[in-house]
Amino acid sequence: MSDRETHTHPLVTVSGAGSIGESVLAGLLGSGYPAARLRATVRTAEHAGHLARSYAVEVTTDNVRAACGADVLVLAVRPDQAEAVLAETVPQLASGAAVVSLVAGLPLDRIAPAAATRVHAFRVATNAVSIDRSGLLAVTPGRDVPEPVRDTVTGVLRRLGRVVAITEPQQDTAASTLGSGAAFLALTATGIDRAATEAGVSPAVARAFAADALESAAAMLRSSDPGSAAAWDGLATPGGITEAGLGRLLAAGAVDAMADAVRAAVTRAAELALPTSP
């Protein structure tokens, strides 16, 4: 492999090709990334065989083998597995490689000790659905990451979606909104689903109503001024049906409940960041 090809397509290992890890793999391949420059790990041989057949990439249960010589390690394992996987994989990476952690609650200073000076750490907040639709990835690099390494990681991530830079103190909030927020909103949308089915709409059409309402809400938010009044005001005709429904939601404390859900997730992310007892 020439230096030029390595720079254009760094060798990427996805450690933990579960829901979000598989989305990373599929997203990179869908962007035209060469399969020969991708590897992945999973927990079972059966799952490894399934992914290898589905994506025509090297998939193994051996973390050490998969990490050997990799330029970018995408860490997508459970929080309680992360540091053990880092201890196995970091010594096998190419010198100057990047560790890109998608693990909620894992701070840079707990990636860095395992990484020492051989590799460079990054934190990314996103979710599998966001990657599947080329959505947002909120990125925080570690200290003193050289510009070429930043460029390499940014180049890989831009194949998956839109990259925004945030500070590390903002990572837990990003994981709890950008990451978990989709689940919170999907939960609230089940109210639309239920009301429609109770009115005799078929379950499939009711689910489509809820999904379309969420997509319309996303479009409204993207086009609204963040410093202006509530984004929904434009749809609420005085005395109309939307105003009636919004009044019921506000009276029930819907906004406060959603904010509380985010705060609970942020608190849990902070708990995950605490060192585990020996």
N, C-alpha and C positions, 0 to 999 in steps of 0.2 A: 504494500500500500504506500503510495507516494505521500510526501508531506502535504501536498496540495489537496489530495483526496481526503486525507485525515482531517484537514482544516475545514473542508467543505462539508464533510459528513463524519463528524466525530463518532467514535464507537460508543453507543449508548446501551447501558444495561438498565432494565427496569426491574428493580428488586421488589417483588410482591405484585404480581400481575393479577390482582383481584379486580374489583369493580373499577377503581380509579386507575390502577396500573394498566389494566387492559385497554382502558380508554386512551391512555397515553400511547400505548403500542399501536392501536388502530389509527389514532390521529396522525402519528408520524408516518405510518405507511400510507395513509390516505393523502398525505401532502406530497408523496413521491419520494419519501426517504427510502434509501435502498435497504432491503431486508437483510442483506449481508452485514450491515453496520448496526444491527439491532440484536439484542439478546434479552431474555426475560427469565425470571425465576418464579416458581410457585411452590406450594407445600406438598402436592401429591404428584406422583408419576402420571396418574390418569389425567389430571388437569393439564399437565405439561404436554402430554400427547395431543390432547384436544386443541390447545392453543397453537402448537407447532403445525398441526394440520390446517387449522383455520387461517393462520397468518404466514405460513412458510418462513418462520424465523426460528432461531435456536432457542428452545425453552428447556429449562432444567430445574431440578430440585436442589442443585448444588450451588450455593451462593458464591463460594470461592471460585469455582470454575467460571461462572458467568461474569464475575467481576474482573477476571484476569486481563490486564491491559486496557480496561475501558477508560475512555476519556470523560464520560459523564455517567454518574450513577444516579438514577432516579429512585429515591427511597419512598416506597408506597406501601409499607407494612403497617401493622397495628402499632400503636404507641408503646405497648409493653414489649414489643419485639425489636424496636428500632435500634437500641444501643448494642444488643447482641449481634444484630446483622451488620452494623457498622464495624464492630470489632473483627468480624470475619472478612468483610469485603474491602475495607479501606486499604489494608496492606497490599492488596492485589491490584489496585488501580494504577493506571499510568501516573507517573510523577507529574504534578501540576493539574491533575484531573479535578473535576467539579462534582461535589455531592449536592444534589438538588432534592431537598426533603419536602415531601407533601404530607408529612406526618403532623397532624394538629397537636399543638402543645409542646413540640420538641424545639427548644431554643437553640440558637446558633452556638452558644457556649457549651452545649452538650453534644453538638456535632463536632465542633473544633477539637476537643481533647482527643477524640478518637482519630480525627483526621490529622492532627499534629500539623506539620508544615508541608506535608506532601501534597495535600489537596486543598480545595477551597470550598467553603460551605455556602449554601443558598437555602432560604426558606421560601416556599410557595404556597399560597392559599388559593384553592379552587375546588371544584368537585367534578365528578365523572360526567354529569349531564352538561356542565359548562364546557368541558373539553369536547364532548360529542358535538356541540353546536358552535364550536369556535368562539366561546365566550371569554370571560376575563380570567387572567392569572395574575395575582398580586405577589410581587417578588421583592425579597430583601436579600441582598448579598452580604456575606460576612465582611469583616474588616480586611482592608488592604488586598482586595481581590484585584489582580492585574486586569487592565482593560481588555486584553485579548481573551481572557477567560470569561469576563462579563459578556463580551460579544458572542462567544461561542454558545454560552448558555442562553442568552437572549435569542440567538438565531434558532436554537432548538425549540424554545418555548413559543416563539412566534408562529411556528408551524401548527401549534395547538390552539392558539387564540390570541386575544389582545393582551399585551403585557403592560401592567402598570407597576410603578415602583412605590413601595411604602416602607416606613420605618419598622424596625422589629417590634416596638411596643404596640404597633397597629396590627400585627399579625393575628393575635387572638381574636380581635374584633373582625378582621377580614374572614377568618375561618368560620366565625359564628354568624356571619351575614352572607357573604358570598358563598361560603361552603355549606353551612347548615340552613341558611335562609330559604333555600329552595324547598327543603322539607317542611319548614314552618308554613310557608305559603301554600304548599300542596295540601297540608293538613286543613288549613282554613278553607281551601277551595272545595273540600268535601262537603261543606255546607251548601254550596251551589249545586253540587252533584245530588245531594240528598233532596233538596227542595224541588229540583226538576223531576226526579224520579217519583216523588210523592205526588206530583201533579200529573203523572201518567206518561212522562217522557221516557223513552227506552233508556236503559243504563248506558248503552254506547253513545247515544246522542247527548245524554246528560253529561257524560264525561267530556265529550267534545265541547259542550258549552263551557264547562269549567276551564278546560285548557285554553280555549280561545279567549276567555275573559282574562286569564293570567297573561297571555301574550299581548292583549290589548293594553293591559296595565303596564307591562314592561315598555311598550312603545310610548305610552303617555309619559312615563317617568323619564325616558331617554330624551324626549323632546321638550320637557319642561325645564324652567329655570330653577336650579337648586336653591336660589335665594328668594324665590317667589312664594306665593301662598300655596296651599295644598294642591297637588297635581290633579286631584279628582274634581276640583271646582268647575272645570270647563264642561264636565258631563252632568253636573247637578243643576238642572233647571229648577228655579224656584217653584215649589209646590208640586214637583214632578215625582216620578217613581224612584229615581235615583236618590233624590234628596230624602225621601221617606226611608229608604233602606239604609242610607248613610247615618241618618239620625239614630236608627236602632243600633247600628254597630258602635257608634260613638258613645251612646248611652250605656252600652254593655262593656265599655272599656277596652275595645278591640285594639286600639293603638297602644295602650299601656300594657296589655297582655303580650303583644308582639315584642315590645321593648324589653319586657321582663324575660321573655324566652331567650332573646339575644344575650341579656346580662347573665342568665344562668349558664349559657354555653360558654361565654367568656370566662366565667368563674371556673368552670370545669376545665377549660383549656389551661388556665393558670395552675390548677391542681396537677394536671398532667405534666407540667413543666418542672414540678418539684422533684428533686432526686429521690429515687426509691430507696427504701431501707435496705442495708446489706443483708 
